[in-house]
Amino acid sequence: WGPHVGARDARRLEQLVELAYGYETQIGTTTAPFLRLVETKRIPDPADEPVRVMTIHQAKGLEFDCVVLPELDVDWYRPQHRLVAHRPAPSEPFDRVFRRPNKEARQFLHEEERQDVEQADRDFIGEMFCLLYVALTRARYALYLFVEPQERANHSLTWSGLLRAALADGEPLGPGETPFELGDAEWWRQLRDKAQPSSTVAVPTDIEPLPLVRPKEASQQSQRVAPSQVASSSTLDAAALLRSRSQALDYGTLVHAWLESITWLDDAESVGPDRWQAIAMRLGYGGNREELDQWLERFQGYLQCEQIARFLRRSTYDEPSPFGLEEKLARRVVEWRVTNERPIQWWRKGGSLVVGTIDRLVLGYDNQGRPIAAHIIDYKTGPIRDETELADRQDHYAPQMQTYAEVIQEIYGLEPSAVATDLVFLDMKEG
């Protein structure tokens, strides 16, 4: 293949050629269908390298036995963040854009411009927190964080500064020093034992949880909150939650992807088995065709259930008082717009950063293009045995839905009565 193509690239190129040969029977007059196939079809590399180097963005959605994060001392503020922009609301156009001033020049800004700079700083820091969260949650068994030694206390705006503040109270760290350690240092033995099973190994029944050891308490100037973290602490059936967790997680992920593809159930282009199978293939769930067919049949059952389908129909919002919204308010809505998997990253007025994702957000706009009403929908999969368990689940998720509602009120400037929320339990026997 020549000196400029490595072994892995050569294998991937061969796979592309094989895909083209397989597509010959469907060949048409243009290359567009084949390009779409290449973009959507997931083909695993049969000989992946044991060590992979990638950016955090490239690692989204992936998991690895061991993750090493070696470059945590990079300064967050880089040249590309030179402009500050403001708009009255997220749905409105920008009304001012200006160059980000340095600290000395900020004293000459007008108050509203100073607030713009502070809000831009908070938004950017929130994005960096989210990116660090992605990096910290890619590991199955082991996560190693490396920071440069510091002779003096360091509170810089870097990931290493954040980790030092959280795990070592920002104190100086010498070469080779380990300020925080948790878990089994010989985690790799688990993989070796799984690869060489023994019928004589006894499974312990009295495993004690590992204690969380922190050398020093860290001061926190702001609090990051996920809406799911404010869910009620009421007790749930742990056995039911853990049963077949991996399979349930895969199914839940796929169902959310299918639901995300539906704008309105009334639109034929938003629905159909072919569309959902293509989504499953793109996400890598096409290996077990029998299981996929079962999941697809189960999902189609959801859409045939009137109690579920009404949340996805445009026609439902034509009712006088859709989903409990005031009839007078609903009459002022001239258009309902859907945003699926609506990300939230918002600094609450109380000072906490809320980060999460709303499964389905439907906004109602008036004749001047302003959002005046909102409907928040959150889907939940998993069996519910009886009314008592349903009530427990509703109580458990009520604070999460309340947080969603309060954030949407703040973002779009809506009154509490203009925001409706609904939990949709997809696996209720009665819908």
RODO-2510 file (C-alpha; in nm, 4 decimals, decimal comma):
residues 431
     n   res          X          Y          Z
     1     w     0,0000     0,0000     0,0000
     2     g     0,2997     0,2307     0,0009
     3     p     0,4975     0,4078     0,2735
     4     h     0,2205     0,6539     0,3658
     5     v    -0,0481     0,4008     0,4631
     6     g    -0,0235     0,2068     0,7884
     7     a    -0,1518    -0,1450     0,8493
     8     r    -0,4728    -0,0259     1,0129
     9     d    -0,5517     0,2204     0,7331
    10     a    -0,4894    -0,0546     0,4792
    11     r    -0,7384    -0,2836     0,6575
    12     r    -1,0001    -0,0087     0,6685
    13     l    -0,9499     0,0624     0,2976
    14     e    -0,9984    -0,3063     0,2205
    15     q    -1,3228    -0,2982     0,4186
    16     l    -1,4398    -0,0007     0,2128
    17     v    -1,3653    -0,1905    -0,1098
    18     e    -1,5562    -0,4947     0,0220
    19     l    -1,8503    -0,2711     0,1083
    20     a    -1,8457    -0,1344    -0,2483
    21     y    -1,8436    -0,4871    -0,3959
    22     g    -2,1434    -0,5762    -0,1806
    23     y    -2,3242    -0,2662    -0,3011
    24     e    -2,2768    -0,3444    -0,6734
    25     t    -2,6122    -0,5240    -0,6939
    26     q    -2,7875    -0,2010    -0,5880
    27     i    -2,5853     0,0286    -0,8135
    28     g    -2,7697     0,3228    -0,9622
    29     t    -2,6893     0,6318    -1,1637
    30     t    -2,5376     0,8373    -0,8771
    31     t    -2,2939     0,7800    -0,5910
    32     a    -2,5080     0,9583    -0,3320
    33     p    -2,6818     0,6394    -0,2005
    34     f    -2,3463     0,4641    -0,1589
    35     l    -2,2011     0,7645     0,0259
    36     r    -2,4995     0,7576     0,2629
    37     l    -2,4372     0,3873     0,3196
    38     v    -2,0717     0,4543     0,4035
    39     e    -2,1729     0,7284     0,6484
    40     t    -2,4368     0,5207     0,8288
    41     k    -2,3059     0,1632     0,8213
    42     r    -2,0924     0,0731     1,1200
    43     i    -1,8099    -0,1706     1,0373
    44     p    -1,5917    -0,2717     1,3322
    45     d    -1,2183    -0,3064     1,2844
    46     p    -1,1366    -0,6767     1,3270
    47     a    -0,7895    -0,5953     1,4562
    48     d    -0,8187    -0,2815     1,6692
    49     e    -0,4961    -0,1657     1,8264
    50     p    -0,4632    -0,2453     2,1994
    51     v    -0,3732     0,1201     2,2695
    52     r    -0,5595     0,4075     2,1074
    53     v    -0,4749     0,7767     2,1241
    54     m    -0,7600     1,0203     2,0654
    55     t    -0,9143     1,3483     2,1727
    56     i    -1,1878     1,3633     2,4348
    57     h    -1,4406     1,4568     2,1664
    58     q    -1,3479     1,1451     1,9674
    59     a    -1,3992     0,9315     2,2796
    60     k    -1,7642     1,0340     2,3288
    61     g    -1,9880     0,7282     2,3462
    62     l    -1,6937     0,4866     2,3771
    63     e    -1,5633     0,2818     2,6712
    64     f    -1,2209     0,1342     2,7443
    65     d    -1,0803    -0,0995     3,0061
    66     c    -0,8214     0,1605     3,1059
    67     v    -0,8089     0,5343     3,0352
    68     v    -0,5005     0,7545     3,0814
    69     l    -0,5396     1,1348     3,0820
    70     p    -0,1902     1,2836     3,0549
    71     e    -0,2487     1,6447     2,9406
    72     l    -0,4583     1,8105     3,2088
    73     d    -0,2473     2,1281     3,2496
    74     v    -0,3602     2,2982     2,9287
    75     d    -0,4894     2,6521     2,9839
    76     w    -0,8618     2,6688     2,9060
    77     y    -0,8559     3,0156     2,7535
    78     r    -0,7275     2,9874     2,4007
    79     p    -0,7238     3,2388     2,1121
    80     q    -1,0482     3,1112     1,9590
    81     h    -1,2491     3,2537     2,2509
    82     r    -1,1867     3,6179     2,1603
    83     l    -1,5440     3,7346     2,1020
    84     v    -1,8325     3,7867     2,3414
    85     a    -2,1874     3,7774     2,2044
    86     h    -2,5209     3,8591     2,3663
    87     r    -2,8812     3,7920     2,2760
    88     p    -3,1906     3,8681     2,4869
    89     a    -3,3029     3,5023     2,4842
    90     p    -3,1724     3,1765     2,3328
    91     s    -3,4410     3,1889     2,0641
    92     e    -3,3675     3,5495     1,9594
    93     p    -3,0883     3,6900     1,7341
    94     f    -2,7679     3,8409     1,8724
    95     d    -2,7918     4,2119     1,9424
    96     r    -2,4274     4,2850     2,0276
    97     v    -2,0880     4,1268     1,9674
    98     f    -1,7567     4,2672     2,0889
    99     r    -1,3960     4,1642     2,1431
   100     r    -1,3245     4,0031     2,4804
   101     p    -1,1307     4,2574     2,6890
   102     n    -0,8439     4,1687     2,9202
   103     k    -0,8840     4,2047     3,2956
   104     e    -0,7431     4,5582     3,3014
   105     a    -0,9840     4,6805     3,0336
   106     r    -1,2978     4,5294     3,1907
   107     q    -1,3280     4,8220     3,4324
   108     f    -1,4126     5,0480     3,1368
   109     l    -1,7058     4,8346     3,0178
   110     h    -2,0693     4,9261     3,0691
   111     e    -2,2483     4,7166     3,3288
   112     e    -2,4435     4,5125     3,0721
   113     e    -2,1233     4,4385     2,8773
   114     r    -1,9485     4,3339     3,1983
   115     q    -2,2369     4,0947     3,2654
   116     d    -2,2018     3,9576     2,9103
   117     v    -1,8352     3,8791     2,9714
   118     e    -1,9115     3,7124     3,3055
   119     q    -2,1909     3,5021     3,1497
   120     a    -1,9619     3,4003     2,8622
   121     d    -1,6987     3,2950     3,1156
   122     r    -1,9521     3,0869     3,3083
   123     d    -2,0792     2,9220     2,9897
   124     f    -1,7280     2,8367     2,8800
   125     i    -1,6317     2,6930     3,2180
   126     g    -1,9490     2,4859     3,2106
   127     e    -1,8490     2,3457     2,8710
   128     m    -1,5082     2,2525     3,0076
   129     f    -1,6699     2,0784     3,3057
   130     c    -1,8825     1,8762     3,0641
   131     l    -1,5784     1,7807     2,8590
   132     l    -1,3915     1,6696     3,1720
   133     y    -1,6955     1,4637     3,2730
   134     v    -1,6812     1,2837     2,9384
   135     a    -1,3109     1,2084     2,9883
   136     l    -1,3598     1,0794     3,3431
   137     t    -1,6428     0,8418     3,2490
   138     r    -1,4831     0,6482     2,9612
   139     a    -1,3086     0,3857     3,1815
   140     r    -1,4501     0,0459     3,2775
   141     y    -1,1834    -0,0598     3,5280
   142     a    -0,9088     0,2003     3,5686
   143     l    -0,8596     0,5746     3,5290
   144     y    -0,5180     0,7386     3,5633
   145     l    -0,4830     1,1183     3,5843
   146     f    -0,1418     1,2819     3,5408
   147     v    -0,0640     1,6428     3,6342
   148     e     0,2624     1,8332     3,6361
   149     p     0,4423     1,8725     3,9728
   150     q     0,3839     2,2076     4,1416
   151     e     0,6120     2,3597     4,4048
   152     r     0,3471     2,6105     4,5090
   153     a    -0,0291     2,5926     4,5540
   154     n    -0,1969     2,6243     4,2148
   155     h    -0,5543     2,7357     4,1452
   156     s    -0,5240     2,7983     3,7704
   157     l    -0,8160     2,7559     3,5308
   158     t    -0,7050     2,4172     3,4084
   159     w    -0,8372     2,0672     3,4571
   160     s    -0,5346     1,9905     3,6725
   161     g    -0,6136     2,2950     3,8865
   162     l    -0,9706     2,1747     3,9289
   163     l    -0,8592     1,8228     4,0220
   164     r    -0,5999     1,9551     4,2680
   165     a    -0,8662     2,1684     4,4346
   166     a    -1,1059     1,8731     4,4582
   167     l    -0,8623     1,5993     4,5604
   168     a    -0,5645     1,7744     4,7232
   169     d    -0,7074     2,1102     4,8359
   170     g    -0,4830     2,2844     4,5803
   171     e    -0,1705     2,2047     4,7791
   172     p     0,1735     2,1671     4,6124
   173     l     0,2522     1,8274     4,4603
   174     g     0,5987     1,6815     4,4203
   175     p     0,7200     1,4478     4,1458
   176     g     0,5742     1,0984     4,1799
   177     e     0,3292     1,2035     4,4522
   178     t    -0,0185     1,0417     4,4520
   179     p    -0,2696     1,2641     4,6368
   180     f    -0,5718     1,0452     4,5662
   181     e    -0,6250     0,6743     4,5074
   182     l    -0,9388     0,4624     4,5189
   183     g    -1,0132     0,1011     4,4319
   184     d    -0,8027    -0,1998     4,3409
   185     a    -0,4567    -0,1149     4,2066
   186     e    -0,4390    -0,4621     4,0497
   187     w    -0,7637    -0,4249     3,8577
   188     w    -0,6069    -0,5974     3,5578
   189     r    -0,6247    -0,9301     3,7421
   190     q    -1,0026    -0,9217     3,6919
   191     l    -0,9549    -0,9306     3,3163
   192     r    -0,6975    -1,2072     3,3397
   193     d    -0,9280    -1,4146     3,5619
   194     k    -1,2184    -1,3639     3,3234
   195     a    -1,0022    -1,4764     3,0346
   196     q    -0,9054    -1,7930     3,2274
   197     p    -1,2184    -1,9054     3,4158
   198     s    -1,1792    -2,1701     3,6833
   199     s    -1,4573    -2,3909     3,8138
   200     t    -1,2894    -2,4037     4,1569
   201     v    -1,3112    -2,0301     4,2239
   202     a    -1,5584    -1,9517     4,5002
   203     v    -1,7686    -1,6394     4,4649
   204     p    -1,7519    -1,4322     4,7866
   205     t    -2,0840    -1,3278     4,9350
   206     d    -1,9603    -1,0775     5,1949
   207     i    -1,7844    -0,8154     4,9810
   208     e    -1,7587    -0,4840     5,1638
   209     p    -1,7761    -0,1607     4,9627
   210     l    -1,4490     0,0285     4,9280
   211     p    -1,4397     0,3486     5,1359
   212     l    -1,3955     0,6793     4,9604
   213     v    -1,0745     0,8304     5,0979
   214     r    -1,0050     1,1962     5,0400
   215     p    -0,6890     1,3445     5,1905
   216     k    -0,8415     1,6889     5,2374
   217     e    -1,1791     1,8525     5,2013
   218     a    -1,1985     2,0857     4,9028
   219     s    -1,3764     2,4182     4,9089
   220     q    -1,6423     2,4586     4,6434
   221     q    -1,7340     2,7979     4,5051
   222     s    -1,9970     2,6690     4,2686
   223     q    -2,2020     2,3524     4,2492
   224     r    -2,2653     2,1450     3,9381
   225     v    -2,6005     1,9687     3,9394
   226     a    -2,7482     1,7195     3,6945
   227     p    -3,1297     1,7107     3,7005
   228     s    -3,1150     1,3360     3,7682
   229     q    -2,9100     1,4080     4,0810
   230     v    -3,1942     1,6001     4,2403
   231     a    -3,4272     1,3020     4,2121
   232     s    -3,5935     1,1966     4,5344
   233     s    -3,4060     0,9652     4,7689
   234     s    -3,7063     0,7348     4,8076
   235     t    -3,6096     0,3684     4,8013
   236     l    -3,6322     0,1698     4,4789
   237     d    -3,6000    -0,2028     4,4218
   238     a    -3,2249    -0,2459     4,3646
   239     a    -3,2650    -0,5994     4,2324
   240     a    -3,5088    -0,4786     3,9679
   241     l    -3,2783    -0,1942     3,8671
   242     l    -2,9716    -0,4165     3,8355
   243     r    -3,1371    -0,7102     3,6605
   244     s    -3,0017    -0,7494     3,3064
   245     r    -2,8562    -0,4021     3,3325
   246     s    -2,6354    -0,4176     3,0260
   247     q    -2,9160    -0,5372     2,7976
   248     a    -3,1583    -0,2857     2,9454
   249     l    -2,9049    -0,0063     2,8925
   250     d    -2,8582    -0,1009     2,5267
   251     y    -3,2331    -0,1175     2,4742
   252     g    -3,2920     0,2141     2,6500
   253     t    -3,0221     0,3827     2,4417
   254     l    -3,1724     0,2523     2,1192
   255     v    -3,5284     0,3492     2,2160
   256     h    -3,4152     0,7037     2,2931
   257     a    -3,2413     0,7192     1,9543
   258     w    -3,5583     0,6014     1,7804
   259     l    -3,7725     0,8514     1,9672
   260     e    -3,5207     1,1251     1,8901
   261     s    -3,5776     1,0622     1,5181
   262     i    -3,9510     1,1373     1,5493
   263     t    -4,0465     1,4997     1,5088
   264     w    -4,4198     1,4369     1,4746
   265     l    -4,5854     1,0970     1,4569
   266     d    -4,8288     1,2512     1,2085
   267     d    -4,5454     1,2863     0,9527
   268     a    -4,4844     0,9712     0,7494
   269     e    -4,1157     1,0562     0,6964
   270     s    -4,0549     1,0502     1,0731
   271     v    -4,1626     0,6891     1,1201
   272     g    -4,1116     0,3470     0,9701
   273     p    -3,9233     0,0205     1,0379
   274     d    -3,6667     0,0899     0,7644
   275     r    -3,5718     0,4190     0,9262
   276     w    -3,5400     0,2615     1,2712
   277     q    -3,3361    -0,0326     1,1436
   278     a    -3,0947     0,2114     0,9767
   279     i    -3,0571     0,3951     1,3085
   280     a    -2,9883     0,0672     1,4899
   281     m    -2,7250    -0,0300     1,2331
   282     r    -2,5576     0,3088     1,2585
   283     l    -2,5345     0,2719     1,6373
   284     g    -2,3915    -0,0787     1,6067
   285     y    -2,6942    -0,2782     1,7269
   286     g    -2,7367    -0,4919     1,4163
   287     g    -2,5264    -0,7903     1,5274
   288     n    -2,8080    -0,9882     1,6889
   289     r    -3,0893    -0,9656     1,4332
   290     e    -3,3357    -1,1708     1,6402
   291     e    -3,2892    -0,9441     1,9413
   292     l    -3,3162    -0,6322     1,7236
   293     d    -3,6432    -0,7587     1,5718
   294     q    -3,7818    -0,8143     1,9229
   295     w    -3,6815    -0,4638     2,0292
   296     l    -3,8289    -0,3139     1,7129
   297     e    -4,1594    -0,4968     1,7667
   298     r    -4,1665    -0,3738     2,1255
   299     f    -4,0989    -0,0157     2,0136
   300     q    -4,3728    -0,0276     1,7507
   301     g    -4,6036    -0,1437     2,0284
   302     y    -4,5306     0,1818     2,2110
   303     l    -4,6360     0,3882     1,9104
   304     q    -4,9581     0,1898     1,8709
   305     c    -5,0516     0,2695     2,2311
   306     e    -5,2734     0,5783     2,2317
   307     q    -5,1549     0,6930     2,5765
   308     i    -4,7985     0,7142     2,4395
   309     a    -4,8669     0,8182     2,0795
   310     r    -5,0601     1,1291     2,1854
   311     f    -4,7377     1,2806     2,3215
   312     l    -4,5817     1,2551     1,9732
   313     r    -4,8687     1,3853     1,7593
   314     r    -4,8936     1,7416     1,6372
   315     s    -5,2720     1,7128     1,6409
   316     t    -5,2729     1,6694     2,0198
   317     y    -5,1466     2,0246     2,0603
   318     d    -5,4511     2,1505     1,8700
   319     e    -5,6699     2,0529     2,1654
   320     p    -5,8147     2,3420     2,3719
   321     s    -5,5898     2,2772     2,6719
   322     p    -5,3047     2,0453     2,5641
   323     f    -5,1334     1,8640     2,8514
   324     g    -5,2821     2,0912     3,1152
   325     l    -5,1702     2,4231     2,9675
   326     e    -5,4161     2,7064     3,0073
   327     e    -5,6668     2,7276     2,7223
   328     k    -5,6209     3,1042     2,6892
   329     l    -5,2446     3,0574     2,6518
   330     a    -5,2792     2,7676     2,4061
   331     r    -5,5007     2,9776     2,1773
   332     r    -5,2174     3,2304     2,1381
   333     v    -4,9793     2,9638     2,0058
   334     v    -4,9513     2,9694     1,6260
   335     e    -4,6732     2,7103     1,5935
   336     w    -4,5373     2,4240     1,8031
   337     r    -4,1711     2,3320     1,7442
   338     v    -4,0009     2,0125     1,8623
   339     t    -3,6454     1,9775     1,9877
   340     n    -3,5449     1,6200     2,0720
   341     e    -3,2526     1,5565     2,3101
   342     r    -3,2396     1,9247     2,4051
   343     p    -2,9106     1,9813     2,5964
   344     i    -2,9195     2,2018     2,9064
   345     q    -2,6249     2,3908     3,0477
   346     w    -2,7482     2,6749     3,2605
   347     w    -2,6339     2,8690     3,5625
   348     r    -2,9282     2,8912     3,8008
   349     k    -3,0022     3,2173     3,9747
   350     g    -2,9023     3,0478     4,3003
   351     g    -2,5508     2,9860     4,1654
   352     s    -2,5588     2,6169     4,0662
   353     l    -2,4760     2,4894     3,7176
   354     v    -2,7432     2,2576     3,5795
   355     v    -2,6249     2,0187     3,3074
   356     g    -2,8505     1,7602     3,1474
   357     t    -3,0654     1,6656     2,8481
   358     i    -3,4410     1,6928     2,8012
   359     d    -3,5699     1,3989     2,5952
   360     r    -3,8339     1,6059     2,4128
   361     l    -3,9027     1,9780     2,4387
   362     v    -4,2022     2,1253     2,2545
   363     l    -4,2118     2,5057     2,2452
   364     g    -4,5187     2,7076     2,1489
   365     y    -4,4587     3,0350     1,9610
   366     d    -4,6942     3,3297     1,9206
   367     n    -4,7549     3,5340     1,6043
   368     q    -4,4467     3,7452     1,6757
   369     g    -4,2154     3,4427     1,6915
   370     r    -4,1728     3,4500     2,0692
   371     p    -4,1849     3,1322     2,2823
   372     i    -4,4809     3,1581     2,5194
   373     a    -4,5373     2,7949     2,6267
   374     a    -4,3340     2,4794     2,6752
   375     h    -4,3998     2,1082     2,7194
   376     i    -4,1233     1,8909     2,8664
   377     i    -4,1369     1,5138     2,8086
   378     d    -3,9030     1,2594     2,9671
   379     y    -3,9170     0,8939     2,8610
   380     k    -3,8547     0,6051     3,0997
   381     t    -3,8095     0,2418     2,9964
   382     g    -3,8241    -0,0639     3,2203
   383     p    -4,1142    -0,2674     3,3590
   384     i    -4,3470    -0,1315     3,6272
   385     r    -4,5277    -0,4041     3,8147
   386     d    -4,8127    -0,2194     3,9855
   387     e    -4,9588     0,1166     4,0847
   388     t    -4,7457     0,1318     4,3991
   389     e    -4,4238     0,1047     4,1994
   390     l    -4,5565     0,3631     3,9522
   391     a    -4,6209     0,6070     4,2376
   392     d    -4,2692     0,5455     4,3732
   393     r    -4,1162     0,6158     4,0324
   394     q    -4,3193     0,9340     3,9919
   395     d    -4,2107     1,0590     4,3351
   396     h    -3,8500     0,9670     4,2577
   397     y    -3,8350     1,1661     3,9325
   398     a    -4,0540     1,4596     4,0422
   399     p    -3,7598     1,6781     4,1588
   400     q    -3,5783     1,6107     3,8291
   401     m    -3,8799     1,7244     3,6262
   402     q    -3,9230     2,0274     3,8502
   403     t    -3,5601     2,1247     3,7835
   404     y    -3,6156     2,0895     3,4080
   405     a    -3,9236     2,3117     3,4322
   406     e    -3,7483     2,5814     3,6370
   407     v    -3,4525     2,5941     3,3975
   408     i    -3,6788     2,6245     3,0904
   409     q    -3,8697     2,9023     3,2681
   410     e    -3,5449     3,0916     3,3242
   411     i    -3,4082     3,0344     2,9729
   412     y    -3,7212     3,1448     2,7863
   413     g    -3,8660     3,3846     3,0428
   414     l    -4,1855     3,1811     3,0949
   415     e    -4,4272     3,1764     3,3852
   416     p    -4,4573     2,8485     3,5794
   417     s    -4,8117     2,8029     3,4469
   418     a    -4,6756     2,8165     3,0892
   419     v    -4,4580     2,5051     3,1330
   420     a    -4,6099     2,1552     3,1370
   421     t    -4,4104     1,8422     3,2260
   422     d    -4,4841     1,4753     3,1636
   423     l    -4,3066     1,1519     3,2520
   424     v    -4,3848     0,8859     2,9924
   425     f    -4,3357     0,5328     3,1243
   426     l    -4,3105     0,3334     2,8035
   427     d    -4,3445    -0,0130     2,9551
   428     m    -4,6650     0,0348     3,1526
   429     k    -4,8960    -0,2542     3,0694
   430     e    -5,1830    -0,0141     3,0266
   431     g    -4,9655     0,2339     2,8307
***
